[in-house]
């Protein structure tokens, strides 16, 4: 191994991300949903709260820390669970900050408050500082640059998640406006589809994971096939392929 004479200082810095797994990340046909709000804004305000209150000295190594929590009908953060542990101290620190979290404006469906569950990962990466030029450069932990172009990432583990141009609410609106509900009286249920957001933002490999019949799943595939391109996910600043799942709730009037 070649010995390098310059001194390197290891520090850690976070990337924030979220995946709301009950409530917002679901399209409701013949219904409406208003996402939860934090400090008068969206989840970006919650990320700011974490940045200001999380004690990063508790993190001893790079990697991923993940928690799920519920925002109840009164806006309280409850049912906190660490679903992926990086180390004990950082996990306890994440729980501490979540317990101190101010109230949210709860999500609403049909004008009524509802509880939702959020999955929120913190991904800590390395930076190195060279005594030669006193500058920090990023040292990725996600793998070498020679990774195959076909590598597929889970949306919860990437630095920048793929996003529909205009935001997810616009995407849900696109689905609701273009989806033709089967003309079956009393149809009620949930269709779940998965797809890949490619490096160029196109949607491929669209699959029906759960169907309720009557052509409901086939119609979901049709709508996704005509969907405009997304902004792709990114890892280490480079576009990547991400798998995404979408529940569509169909309810008769």
ChimeraX attribute file (.defattr): number of C-alpha atoms within 10 A of each C-alpha:
attribute: neighborCount
match mode: 1-to-1
recipient: residues
	/A:1	3
	/A:2	4
	/A:3	5
	/A:4	7
	/A:5	9
	/A:6	10
	/A:7	12
	/A:8	15
	/A:9	11
	/A:10	14
	/A:11	18
	/A:12	18
	/A:13	14
	/A:14	19
	/A:15	16
	/A:16	20
	/A:17	21
	/A:18	20
	/A:19	16
	/A:20	17
	/A:21	15
	/A:22	14
	/A:23	20
	/A:24	21
	/A:25	18
	/A:26	19
	/A:27	24
	/A:28	21
	/A:29	20
	/A:30	12
	/A:31	14
	/A:32	13
	/A:33	19
	/A:34	17
	/A:35	20
	/A:36	24
	/A:37	18
	/A:38	20
	/A:39	14
	/A:40	10
	/A:41	12
	/A:42	14
	/A:43	16
	/A:44	15
	/A:45	14
	/A:46	17
	/A:47	18
	/A:48	11
	/A:49	17
	/A:50	17
	/A:51	14
	/A:52	9
	/A:53	16
	/A:54	17
	/A:55	13
	/A:56	15
	/A:57	11
	/A:58	15
	/A:59	22
	/A:60	15
	/A:61	15
	/A:62	20
	/A:63	18
	/A:64	18
	/A:65	22
	/A:66	21
	/A:67	20
	/A:68	20
	/A:69	20
	/A:70	19
	/A:71	22
	/A:72	21
	/A:73	18
	/A:74	14
	/A:75	21
	/A:76	18
	/A:77	21
	/A:78	15
	/A:79	12
	/A:80	18
	/A:81	15
	/A:82	18
	/A:83	13
	/A:84	14
	/A:85	15
	/A:86	19
	/A:87	16
	/A:88	11
	/A:89	14
	/A:90	20
	/A:91	20
	/A:92	14
	/A:93	18
	/A:94	22
	/A:95	18
	/A:96	13
	/A:97	16
	/A:98	19
	/A:99	14
	/A:100	10
	/A:101	16
	/A:102	15
	/A:103	15
	/A:104	21
	/A:105	21
	/A:106	22
	/A:107	23
	/A:108	19
	/A:109	16
	/A:110	10
	/A:111	10
	/A:112	11
	/A:113	18
	/A:114	20
	/A:115	20
	/A:116	21
	/A:117	20
	/A:118	20
	/A:119	20
	/A:120	22
	/A:121	24
	/A:122	25
	/A:123	22
	/A:124	24
	/A:125	21
	/A:126	19
	/A:127	18
	/A:128	17
	/A:129	17
	/A:130	15
	/A:131	13
	/A:132	10
	/A:133	8
	/A:134	11
	/A:135	10
	/A:136	16
	/A:137	11
	/A:138	13
	/A:139	13
	/A:140	15
	/A:141	13
	/A:142	15
	/A:143	10
	/A:144	8
	/A:145	10
	/A:146	6
	/A:147	9
	/A:148	8
	/A:149	11
	/A:150	10
	/A:151	9
	/A:152	14
	/A:153	19
	/A:154	12
	/A:155	20
	/A:156	22
	/A:157	22
	/A:158	22
	/A:159	22
	/A:160	21
	/A:161	24
	/A:162	26
	/A:163	16
	/A:164	19
	/A:165	14
	/A:166	10
	/A:167	12
	/A:168	14
	/A:169	17
	/A:170	12
	/A:171	18
	/A:172	19
	/A:173	14
	/A:174	16
	/A:175	19
	/A:176	19
	/A:177	11
	/A:178	15
	/A:179	18
	/A:180	15
	/A:181	18
	/A:182	14
	/A:183	10
	/A:184	9
	/A:185	8
	/A:186	10
	/A:187	17
	/A:188	13
	/A:189	15
	/A:190	19
	/A:191	22
	/A:192	18
	/A:193	21
	/A:194	20
	/A:195	19
	/A:196	22
	/A:197	29
	/A:198	23
	/A:199	20
	/A:200	14
	/A:201	22
	/A:202	19
	/A:203	24
	/A:204	14
	/A:205	13
	/A:206	19
	/A:207	16
	/A:208	18
	/A:209	13
	/A:210	16
	/A:211	17
	/A:212	14
	/A:213	12
	/A:214	13
	/A:215	13
	/A:216	22
	/A:217	20
	/A:218	15
	/A:219	17
	/A:220	25
	/A:221	19
	/A:222	14
	/A:223	16
	/A:224	20
	/A:225	14
	/A:226	11
	/A:227	16
	/A:228	13
	/A:229	15
	/A:230	20
	/A:231	20
	/A:232	24
	/A:233	25
	/A:234	18
	/A:235	17
	/A:236	16
	/A:237	9
	/A:238	11
	/A:239	19
	/A:240	24
	/A:241	25
	/A:242	25
	/A:243	20
	/A:244	18
	/A:245	16
	/A:246	17
	/A:247	19
	/A:248	24
	/A:249	16
	/A:250	21
	/A:251	15
	/A:252	15
	/A:253	10
